[in-house]
Amino acid sequence: MSWSFIFTRNRWQKALAIFLASMIWLTVRSGSMEGVGEGSENEREIRSMPVAVLAAPSDAGVYRLTPSTVTITLQVDAKSTERVSPEDLEVYVNVMGEDSSDGLHSLHVHAPEWLHIRKVVPRRVEVKRLSTAEPSR
């Protein structure tokens, strides 16, 4: 059997097989590259982001957080990098109903849908109640 006969027989089947193999390869490759993002996605770090305290309206206490600021690493697509600002994020500690034996509370971060939070350092902060402030009248 000659090489020319192997390449020229059933051309449409060979073309279809090459097309399907290419599509499968591209699908697998794009799925495995998700999250790696050299060209399509960027990481942005926001340092010294202040942490707020969420307490009940009737709680007029004064709290001290240690540390009082955190560093947040975000993953954004290349088109949205310029739009990111610290005002887009809210970082807070919820002290309502959360009692922890070691005084550490988990941080909560709210961000727009187009931002993905990769990392928050530290994940927990120490919360100490200093005093109860007088309610304003």
N, C-alpha and C positions, 0 to 999 in steps of 0.2 A: 504494500500500500504506500503510495507516494504522499509527501507532505502537502502538495497542492490539493490532493483529493481530501485530506483531513480538514484543511482550512476552508475549502469551498463548499463542502457538503453541509446542508442544514444551517445555512447562514443565519436565518431568522431566530433559530433556537439558541445559537451561540450568542447572538446579539442580545437576546432576552436574558440569557443567563448572566452575561457581563453586566447588564443594566441592573438586574435584581441584586447581584452580589455587591455592586457599588452602592446601591440604596441601603442595603443591610449594613454595610461597613460604615457609611455616613451616620446612620441611626445609632449604632453602637458607639461610635467615636464621640458623637455629640452628647450622649448620655453619660459617658465616662468623664468628659471634660467639664461637666456641670459643677460649678462652685470653684473651679480652679481659677478661671478668669484673668488671664494676663491682659488681653486686649479689650474684653467686653465689660469687665467689672473692675472696680477699684475699691480699695479699702481706705477709709479716712478715720483718723483718730482725733477725738475731741477730748482735750485734757481740762482738768479743773472744772468739771461740770458740777455746779452746786446741787446738793441734795436737800429736798424739802421734807417736812414732816407732815403727814396726814393724820390728824387727830379728830376726835368727835367735836362738834360745835360747842358742846358744853365744857370741853376740856380747855382750860385757860393756862395749861402748864407751859413751862419753858424747858426746852430740851437741848441737850448738847450731843452732837453727832461726832464720832471719831471713826474715820476721817469725815470731814464735812464736804469733801469734793471727791469725785470719781473720774476715771478715764474710761471713755466709751469708744470702742472700735466698731465702725459701721461698714457695711458693704453696700455700695451703690453702683448703679450702672454708669457707664462713661458719660452719658448725656446729662445725668443729674448731679454730677460732682460739684458744679458751681452753685447749685441751688441749696446745698446742705449748709445749715447754720445751727448753732447751739439752741436758738429759739424754737427749732422744730422738735426738740426733745424735752421730755419732762421726766425727771428722776426724783423718786420720793420713797420714803419709808412709811409704812402704815403701822401706827402704834395702837390702833383701835382693835382690841380683842386679841392681839398677838402678845402672848407672854412667852418670853424665852428665858431659860434658866441662866444662860451665859451672857445675857444682855445684848446679844447680836441679833439684828433683824435683817431680813432679806430686802434687797433693793427691787423696786419696780420701775421699769422704763417704758414710757409711751413714746412711740414714734409714728410718723406717717407710714402708710402702706408701702410706699416706694423705697423706704429705708429698711435695711435688714441689720439687726444688731448682732454682731459677731461675738463681742466680748465686753464684759463690764468688770473693771478692776477697781476696788474689791467687790465681790458679790454681796457681802454682808457688811454692815456697819454697826458699831456699838452705839446704843442709844441710852442716855442717862437723863432722867427727869431731875432738873435742878430745883425748881420751885413751882408753886402755883401762883400765877399772876392774878391780880385783882381784876375782875370783870369790869370793863368800861361801861359807864352809864350814859 
